[in-house]
Amino acid sequence: MSTFVKPENALKRAEELINVGQKQDALQALHDLITSKRSRAWQKTLERIMFKYIELCVDMRRGRFAKDGLIQYRIVCQQVNVTSLEEVIKHFMHLSTEKAEQARSQAQALEEALDVDDLEADKRPEDLMLSYVSGEKGKDRSDRELVTPWFKFLWETYRTVLEILRNNSKLEALYAMTAHRAFQFCKQYKRTTEFRRLCEIIRNHLANLNKYRDQRDRPDLSAPESQQLYLDTRFEQLKIATELELWQEAFRSVEDIHGLMCMVKKTPKASLMVVYYAKLTEIFWISSSHLYHAYAWLKLFNLQKSFNKNLSQKDLQLIASSVVLAALSVAPYERTRHASHMELENEKERNLRMADLIGFNVDPKLEGREMLSRSSLVSELVAKGVLNFATPEVKDLYHLLEHEFLPLDLAMKVQPLLVKISKLGGKLASASSVPEVQLAQYVSSLERIATLRLLKQMSQVYQTMKIEKLSQMIPFFDFLVVEKISVDAVKHSFISLKVDHAKGVVLFGNQGLESDALQNHLALLAENLNKAMAMIYAPVKKGSKLGEMLPGLAETIDKEHKRLLARKSIIEKRKEEHERQLLEMEREEESRRLKLQKITEEAEQKRLASEYEQRKNQRILKEIEERELEEAQALLQEAEKRSKKKGKKPILEGEKVTKETLMELARSEQLRERQEMEKKLQKLAKTMDYLERAKREEAAPLIEAAFQQRLVEERVLHEHEQQQEIELSRQRHDGDLREKNRLARMLENKVIFQERVMSRRQAEYDRLRAQSEEQVRQELQARKQQREAKRKKLFFLSEEEKRRQRLLEEEEARRREEAERRCKEEAERKAKLDEIAEKQRQRERELEEKEKQWKETILGPSRPVEPFPASNPVEPVAAAAAAAAPAAATAPANPGRYVPKFLRERTEGPGAAPPPEADRWGGRGRQDDRFSQPSDRWRNDERRPSAFGSGGSGGGGSRSTWSSSRPSRG
C-alpha cells in the first residue's frame, strides 16, 4: 500500500503510471489514497483525483472500484461540499454512457463492413466453421464481444449511483435524474429484465426510507419538492412499463403511485392524474378487466372535462364514446355467482383494492357485486350526462343493447353500427396525455355482448329454434363461437338453454322443478294474491280485548318506554364518559411514553456522542502512537543498516523491544551519529584549510606571470585597434569632402526655395494671427457685456431684496406700535372705569347715609322703615357702568348709537377737562324715586343707566328729569 503525504503527489504518480501504460497500478494508487483515513478532509485536489479515478474505472470497467471510491467520497463531501459529489457522479454517468454509445457505434460499423453481396466468398474457412459450430450470426457475436460488456457496465453504473444517492436529501434531484436515465436506457435498448430489477430497486429504496425514519440526511417526503420528484419518477416508470408492454410491472407501478399519494396525503396535478388513468385504461384492457377499464375511462373523462380548457368538442366526443363503449363491453353477468365464501371474500377485497386505485369511494360493508358493477356504471353514465357527449352511432348502439327488445333482428341492426364505430377514432389534438383513441378495439366485445342480449331475449320468447336459423340471426360468429359464448353464459346463470345437435335445435329454458325460474313461483303467486286481497277488501280495525281489560296499559307502556329511553341515554352518556376517560388515559400514557422515549433518545444520543468522542480520541491517540512507532522503527532500521555496513553488531537483535525502548535507542543513535558527524566535519575543515593554503602558495607566482603576459598582449591589441580607427576616420573625412563639393552647386536653388516657402508660411501665419486676435477681441467684448448684464441684474435683485426687507421691518414695527398703543389704551380705559366705579360707590354710600338721616327726621323714630324690595342700588349703578364701558369701546365703530358725554370727551383727547362734582340734590331726587317703584321703568328703558351716570357725573343737567318723574307726597 503506497502512502502519500500530499494528494497532489498521488495524482502526479498516477499520471506517470498511466503514461507508461500501467493503468492498474495507477488505479490502485488512487484507490489507496481515497480509502485511506488521511484523506477525510475535502479539498479541490481530491475532486481532481476523483475525476481521474472515475476515468480509470470506466476505461478498465472496474465497477466495484468506482463504487468504493464514490462511497468514500460521499463520506468526505456530505457535510462540506455536496456539489462536488454531484459533479463527480454526473461525470461518471457521462463517461459510461459515452463508452456504451461508442461500443454500439463500433458494432454497427462492423456489421456494415460485413454486409457484402457474396458472404461465402469473403468468409474464411475458420469463420465458416465457427459460424456452423456456434450457430451465431456476425451481429450477435459482435454484440456479445463489444456491446454487451459496456451495457453491463452502464447498467452497473446506474445501480451504483442509485445505491449511493438513495438516502441523500441534498441530492434528490440527481437521484430522480439518474432513475429517469436508467428508464430511458431500458426503453432504448429494450432491456425488460433490467427494467424489472430497476423498479424493484427503487421500490426497496422507498420502503427502507419509510422503515428507517431516524437516518441522518434522510429525504423528507412531506416537503413539496420531494413529493413532486418521487411522483415524477413513478409516473416515468409507469410510462416506460407500458411502452415496453410489461403490464404486470405497470400495474405494480400504479400501486406504487397510489401508495405514494396515500403516504404524502396529497393529490398530484391534474396532468399527472390524466396520465395515471390513461395508463390504467391500457392495463385493465390488456388484463381483460373490462369493468375496471370502463371506470378508469370515466375518471379520465371527468378529468379532461374539468381541467383541460383546450379540449375541443371532437376530442370530448371521442373520449365520451370510449367511456360508453367501454361500459357496454362489460359482461352483463357476474362471474362469482356460484363461487365459494372464500372466493367471494377475495373478490370483495379485490374490488375494494381496484376501487381505491381508480379513485372511487365505496362502502366496504356492501357486497362485492354491489361495489363496482355494470348496472351502477351505466346508471352513473346516464345520470352524469356522459351519453349526451357521445357520437350518434354510440347512442343508437346503447339504446339497442340496453332498452330495445328485438329478439329476431337485434344483431342485424347492431352490425352496421359496429362497422361505423370501427372507423371512428384517431389522434387527440388537445389531450396530450391521451395521444390516440381507437374505438375499433371494442367491436369484438360489443359483438359478444350483442350475441348475449339476443340469446337472452330469445330465451324469453321462444322455447326451441333451429341452429341454422340462429346462425343466420347472428352474423358475427360461427355457431361454434356462439356455442362457447352460450356455455359461459349458462355456467354463470345468465340464460338457460340446451343444444341438441342430434335434432339440430336449441332448447331455451329449463322446465324442471329445480330451475331458477320455477323455484319460488308459488311463493310469489301467494304474495301477490295477498296484496290484491288487501287492496280490494281493506281490513276493519277491531278494538283490543286486552285494552278493555287493562285501561291504563298504554300510559304504563309510554312511561316504561320513556324510562327505558332515559336509562338508555344515561348508559350512553356513561359509555361516552368512560370512553372519554379511556382516551384521556391513553393520551396521557402516550404523552408519558413520548416524553420517556424523548428522554431515552436524548440520553442515547448523548451516550452515542460521548462514545463517538471517546472513539475519536482513542483513534487519534492510536494513530499518533502508530506514527511515532513507525518513525522510531524506521530510524532504528536505518541505524541497523548503517551498523551492518560498518560490521558492527546489530542493536538489540532478536530481542523484543517496546515503544519507549525504540524511541530511546533512536534518540541515542541520532545523538551518536550527530557527534561523529561533527568530528568528521571538524577534521575535514582542517584538511581543507591546509590544502587551500598550499594551493594558494603554489599559484601565486603563476598568477603574476600570467598577468604580465596579459598586459603585453593587451598593449599590442590596443595599438592595432588605434591604427585601424585612425584609418577609418581619414576615409570618412575624405568622403564627406567629396559630398560637400557635389552639393555646393545646388545651394542657390535651395536658398530660393527656402525663402519662397518661408514667405508663404509667414503670410499664412499673419492671416491666422489676425483672425485669431479678432476672435479673441469679440469674445472679450461678449464676455464684458455678459458680466455687465449680470452685475446689473445682481444689483437690481439685491436692491429689490433690501426694499422688501425694509417694508417687512416697517410693517413689523407698525404692528408692534399698534399693539402697544392698544394695550396702553386698554389699560387707561380700565383704570378710568375703575375710578368712576369707585366714585359711584362712594356717592351711593353718601346717598344712603343722607336718605337714612332724612327718613329718621321725617318719619320719626317710632315708625319702622320697610326695606326697599329691590336689590342694592349700587348694583344697577355698577351694571350701568359696566354697560357704558363696551358702549364707549365700540363708539367709533357704531356712529349711529348714543354715547355719553364723558365718554365722548375721553375719545376726543386726553386733555379734556374732568367732569364736575355730582350734585347731592340730584342724587336725593333719584333716591326719592325709589318710593314710586321705578324697577319697571329701569327694565324698559335701556338708556336710563347711561343718563343716570351722566347726571351723576355731570351735576344739574339731570335734575329736571328726576324731579319730573318723582311722585308727589301730598
ZIUR-V52227 format. One record per residue. N is the residue number from 0. RES is the residue in one small letter. D_FIRST is the distance of its C-alpha to the first C-alpha in whole Angstrom. Layout:
n = [N	N]
res = [RES	RES]
d_first = [D_FIRST	D_FIRST]
This chain:
n = [0	1	2	3	4	5	6	7	8	9	10	11	12	13	14	15	16	17	18	19	20	21	22	23	24	25	26	27	28	29	30	31	32	33	34	35	36	37	38	39	40	41	42	43	44	45	46	47	48	49	50	51	52	53	54	55	56	57	58	59	60	61	62	63	64	65	66	67	68	69	70	71	72	73	74	75	76	77	78	79	80	81	82	83	84	85	86	87	88	89	90	91	92	93	94	95	96	97	98	99	100	101	102	103	104	105	106	107	108	109	110	111	112	113	114	115	116	117	118	119	120	121	122	123	124	125	126	127	128	129	130	131	132	133	134	135	136	137	138	139	140	141	142	143	144	145	146	147	148	149	150	151	152	153	154	155	156	157	158	159	160	161	162	163	164	165	166	167	168	169	170	171	172	173	174	175	176	177	178	179	180	181	182	183	184	185	186	187	188	189	190	191	192	193	194	195	196	197	198	199	200	201	202	203	204	205	206	207	208	209	210	211	212	213	214	215	216	217	218	219	220	221	222	223	224	225	226	227	228	229	230	231	232	233	234	235	236	237	238	239	240	241	242	243	244	245	246	247	248	249	250	251	252	253	254	255	256	257	258	259	260	261	262	263	264	265	266	267	268	269	270	271	272	273	274	275	276	277	278	279	280	281	282	283	284	285	286	287	288	289	290	291	292	293	294	295	296	297	298	299	300	301	302	303	304	305	306	307	308	309	310	311	312	313	314	315	316	317	318	319	320	321	322	323	324	325	326	327	328	329	330	331	332	333	334	335	336	337	338	339	340	341	342	343	344	345	346	347	348	349	350	351	352	353	354	355	356	357	358	359	360	361	362	363	364	365	366	367	368	369	370	371	372	373	374	375	376	377	378	379	380	381	382	383	384	385	386	387	388	389	390	391	392	393	394	395	396	397	398	399	400	401	402	403	404	405	406	407	408	409	410	411	412	413	414	415	416	417	418	419	420	421	422	423	424	425	426	427	428	429	430	431	432	433	434	435	436	437	438	439	440	441	442	443	444	445	446	447	448	449	450	451	452	453	454	455	456	457	458	459	460	461	462	463	464	465	466	467	468	469	470	471	472	473	474	475	476	477	478	479	480	481	482	483	484	485	486	487	488	489	490	491	492	493	494	495	496	497	498	499	500	501	502	503	504	505	506	507	508	509	510	511	512	513	514	515	516	517	518	519	520	521	522	523	524	525	526	527	528	529	530	531	532	533	534	535	536	537	538	539	540	541	542	543	544	545	546	547	548	549	550	551	552	553	554	555	556	557	558	559	560	561	562	563	564	565	566	567	568	569	570	571	572	573	574	575	576	577	578	579	580	581	582	583	584	585	586	587	588	589	590	591	592	593	594	595	596	597	598	599	600	601	602	603	604	605	606	607	608	609	610	611	612	613	614	615	616	617	618	619	620	621	622	623	624	625	626	627	628	629	630	631	632	633	634	635	636	637	638	639	640	641	642	643	644	645	646	647	648	649	650	651	652	653	654	655	656	657	658	659	660	661	662	663	664	665	666	667	668	669	670	671	672	673	674	675	676	677	678	679	680	681	682	683	684	685	686	687	688	689	690	691	692	693	694	695	696	697	698	699	700	701	702	703	704	705	706	707	708	709	710	711	712	713	714	715	716	717	718	719	720	721	722	723	724	725	726	727	728	729	730	731	732	733	734	735	736	737	738	739	740	741	742	743	744	745	746	747	748	749	750	751	752	753	754	755	756	757	758	759	760	761	762	763	764	765	766	767	768	769	770	771	772	773	774	775	776	777	778	779	780	781	782	783	784	785	786	787	788	789	790	791	792	793	794	795	796	797	798	799	800	801	802	803	804	805	806	807	808	809	810	811	812	813	814	815	816	817	818	819	820	821	822	823	824	825	826	827	828	829	830	831	832	833	834	835	836	837	838	839	840	841	842	843	844	845	846	847	848	849	850	851	852	853	854	855	856	857	858	859	860	861	862	863	864	865	866	867	868	869	870	871	872	873	874	875	876	877	878	879	880	881	882	883	884	885	886	887	888	889	890	891	892	893	894	895	896	897	898	899	900	901	902	903	904	905	906	907	908	909	910	911	912	913	914	915	916	917	918	919	920	921	922	923	924	925	926	927	928	929	930	931	932	933	934	935	936	937	938	939	940	941	942	943	944	945	946	947	948	949	950	951	952	953	954	955	956	957	958	959	960	961	962	963	964	965	966	967	968	969]
res = [m	s	t	f	v	k	p	e	n	a	l	k	r	a	e	e	l	i	n	v	g	q	k	q	d	a	l	q	a	l	h	d	l	i	t	s	k	r	s	r	a	w	q	k	t	l	e	r	i	m	f	k	y	i	e	l	c	v	d	m	r	r	g	r	f	a	k	d	g	l	i	q	y	r	i	v	c	q	q	v	n	v	t	s	l	e	e	v	i	k	h	f	m	h	l	s	t	e	k	a	e	q	a	r	s	q	a	q	a	l	e	e	a	l	d	v	d	d	l	e	a	d	k	r	p	e	d	l	m	l	s	y	v	s	g	e	k	g	k	d	r	s	d	r	e	l	v	t	p	w	f	k	f	l	w	e	t	y	r	t	v	l	e	i	l	r	n	n	s	k	l	e	a	l	y	a	m	t	a	h	r	a	f	q	f	c	k	q	y	k	r	t	t	e	f	r	r	l	c	e	i	i	r	n	h	l	a	n	l	n	k	y	r	d	q	r	d	r	p	d	l	s	a	p	e	s	q	q	l	y	l	d	t	r	f	e	q	l	k	i	a	t	e	l	e	l	w	q	e	a	f	r	s	v	e	d	i	h	g	l	m	c	m	v	k	k	t	p	k	a	s	l	m	v	v	y	y	a	k	l	t	e	i	f	w	i	s	s	s	h	l	y	h	a	y	a	w	l	k	l	f	n	l	q	k	s	f	n	k	n	l	s	q	k	d	l	q	l	i	a	s	s	v	v	l	a	a	l	s	v	a	p	y	e	r	t	r	h	a	s	h	m	e	l	e	n	e	k	e	r	n	l	r	m	a	d	l	i	g	f	n	v	d	p	k	l	e	g	r	e	m	l	s	r	s	s	l	v	s	e	l	v	a	k	g	v	l	n	f	a	t	p	e	v	k	d	l	y	h	l	l	e	h	e	f	l	p	l	d	l	a	m	k	v	q	p	l	l	v	k	i	s	k	l	g	g	k	l	a	s	a	s	s	v	p	e	v	q	l	a	q	y	v	s	s	l	e	r	i	a	t	l	r	l	l	k	q	m	s	q	v	y	q	t	m	k	i	e	k	l	s	q	m	i	p	f	f	d	f	l	v	v	e	k	i	s	v	d	a	v	k	h	s	f	i	s	l	k	v	d	h	a	k	g	v	v	l	f	g	n	q	g	l	e	s	d	a	l	q	n	h	l	a	l	l	a	e	n	l	n	k	a	m	a	m	i	y	a	p	v	k	k	g	s	k	l	g	e	m	l	p	g	l	a	e	t	i	d	k	e	h	k	r	l	l	a	r	k	s	i	i	e	k	r	k	e	e	h	e	r	q	l	l	e	m	e	r	e	e	e	s	r	r	l	k	l	q	k	i	t	e	e	a	e	q	k	r	l	a	s	e	y	e	q	r	k	n	q	r	i	l	k	e	i	e	e	r	e	l	e	e	a	q	a	l	l	q	e	a	e	k	r	s	k	k	k	g	k	k	p	i	l	e	g	e	k	v	t	k	e	t	l	m	e	l	a	r	s	e	q	l	r	e	r	q	e	m	e	k	k	l	q	k	l	a	k	t	m	d	y	l	e	r	a	k	r	e	e	a	a	p	l	i	e	a	a	f	q	q	r	l	v	e	e	r	v	l	h	e	h	e	q	q	q	e	i	e	l	s	r	q	r	h	d	g	d	l	r	e	k	n	r	l	a	r	m	l	e	n	k	v	i	f	q	e	r	v	m	s	r	r	q	a	e	y	d	r	l	r	a	q	s	e	e	q	v	r	q	e	l	q	a	r	k	q	q	r	e	a	k	r	k	k	l	f	f	l	s	e	e	e	k	r	r	q	r	l	l	e	e	e	e	a	r	r	r	e	e	a	e	r	r	c	k	e	e	a	e	r	k	a	k	l	d	e	i	a	e	k	q	r	q	r	e	r	e	l	e	e	k	e	k	q	w	k	e	t	i	l	g	p	s	r	p	v	e	p	f	p	a	s	n	p	v	e	p	v	a	a	a	a	a	a	a	a	p	a	a	a	t	a	p	a	n	p	g	r	y	v	p	k	f	l	r	e	r	t	e	g	p	g	a	a	p	p	p	e	a	d	r	w	g	g	r	g	r	q	d	d	r	f	s	q	p	s	d	r	w	r	n	d	e	r	r	p	s	a	f	g	s	g	g	s	g	g	g	g	s	r	s	t	w	s	s	s	r	p	s	r	g]
d_first = [0	4	7	10	13	15	15	17	15	12	15	17	14	14	18	17	15	18	21	20	20	16	16	14	11	12	12	9	8	11	10	7	9	12	11	10	13	13	15	18	20	22	22	24	21	19	21	21	17	18	21	19	17	20	21	18	19	22	23	20	22	19	21	18	16	18	20	16	16	20	20	17	19	22	21	21	24	26	28	28	28	29	30	27	25	29	28	25	26	29	27	25	29	30	28	28	32	32	30	33	36	35	34	38	39	38	40	43	43	43	45	48	47	48	51	54	57	57	54	55	56	52	50	49	50	47	46	50	49	45	47	50	47	45	47	45	46	45	44	42	40	39	38	36	34	34	35	34	30	30	32	30	27	30	31	27	27	30	29	26	27	30	28	26	29	32	32	32	35	34	33	36	37	34	34	38	37	34	37	39	37	36	40	41	38	40	43	43	41	43	40	42	40	37	40	41	37	37	40	39	35	37	40	37	35	39	40	37	37	41	40	37	39	37	34	33	33	35	38	41	43	47	46	48	45	43	46	46	43	43	46	46	43	45	48	46	44	48	49	46	47	51	50	48	51	49	52	50	47	49	51	48	47	51	50	47	49	52	49	48	51	52	49	49	53	54	56	54	56	58	57	54	56	58	55	55	58	58	56	57	60	58	57	60	62	59	59	63	63	66	67	64	64	67	66	63	65	68	65	64	67	68	64	65	69	68	65	65	68	67	68	71	74	73	70	71	74	71	69	72	73	70	70	74	73	70	72	75	72	72	73	77	76	73	71	71	75	75	71	70	70	66	66	68	65	63	64	65	62	61	63	62	59	60	62	59	57	60	61	65	65	67	69	67	70	72	72	69	72	73	70	69	72	74	77	75	73	76	78	75	75	79	79	76	78	76	78	80	77	77	79	82	81	79	82	84	82	81	85	85	83	83	87	89	91	91	91	92	91	88	85	88	87	84	83	84	82	79	79	79	76	74	75	74	70	68	65	65	65	65	63	59	58	60	60	63	66	67	70	71	68	70	73	73	72	75	77	76	77	81	81	81	83	86	86	86	89	91	90	92	95	95	95	95	94	94	90	91	93	89	87	89	89	85	84	80	80	81	83	80	78	80	81	77	77	80	79	76	78	80	77	77	80	81	84	86	87	87	87	90	89	92	95	92	93	90	92	91	91	91	94	93	94	90	89	88	91	93	91	92	95	98	96	96	100	101	99	100	104	103	102	105	107	106	106	110	111	110	110	112	111	113	113	111	113	110	110	114	113	111	112	109	106	105	104	103	100	99	99	97	95	94	94	91	89	89	88	85	84	84	82	80	79	78	76	74	75	73	70	70	69	67	65	65	64	61	60	60	58	56	56	55	52	51	51	50	47	46	46	44	41	42	41	38	37	37	36	33	32	33	30	28	29	28	25	24	25	24	20	21	22	20	17	19	20	16	16	19	18	15	17	20	18	17	20	22	19	21	24	24	23	26	28	28	28	32	33	32	32	28	28	28	27	27	28	26	26	25	24	27	27	24	25	29	28	25	28	31	29	28	32	33	31	33	36	36	35	38	40	39	39	43	44	42	44	47	47	46	49	51	50	51	54	55	54	56	59	59	58	61	64	62	61	65	66	63	65	68	68	66	69	71	69	68	72	73	71	72	76	75	73	76	78	76	76	80	81	78	80	84	83	81	85	87	85	85	89	90	88	90	93	92	91	95	97	95	95	98	97	94	96	98	94	93	96	96	93	93	96	95	92	94	96	93	92	95	96	92	93	96	94	92	94	96	93	92	96	96	92	94	97	95	93	96	98	94	94	98	98	95	97	100	97	96	99	100	98	98	102	101	99	101	104	102	101	104	105	103	104	108	107	105	108	110	108	108	112	113	111	112	116	115	114	117	119	118	118	122	122	121	123	126	126	125	128	130	129	130	133	134	133	135	138	137	138	141	142	141	143	146	146	146	149	151	150	151	155	155	155	155	153	154	153	149	147	145	141	141	138	136	133	134	135	133	130	132	132	129	128	130	129	125	126	128	125	123	126	126	122	123	126	125	123	126	129	131	131	133	132	134	136	134	131	132	133	130	128	131	130	129	133	135	137	136	138	141	142	142	146	146	149	147	144	147	148	144	144	147	146	143	146	147	143	141	138	138	140	136	134	136	136	133	135	137	134	134	138	138	136	138	141	140	138	141	144	147	146	145	148	150	147	147	151	151	149	150	152	155	156	160]
